[in-house]
Amino acid sequence: MTKIMSILIVCSSQLSVSTIVQVVGIILSLHAATKISSRAQGIATVASR
C-alpha cells in the first residue's frame, strides 16, 4: 500500500467517525427535546385544570 493510499484511508475513516458522532449527537438532542416538550405539555395540562 502506498503512502498516499494509507493517508486517504485514515482521512476517510476519520470522516466516517465524525459523521457517526454528529448523527448520534443529533439523535440525542432530538430525544431530549421530545422529553422536554412532553413534560411541558404535561405541565400545561395540569395548569389548565
Secondary structure by P-SEA (a helix, b strand, c coil): ccaaaaaaaaaaaaaaaaaaaaaaaaaaaaaaaaaaaaaaaaaaaaaac
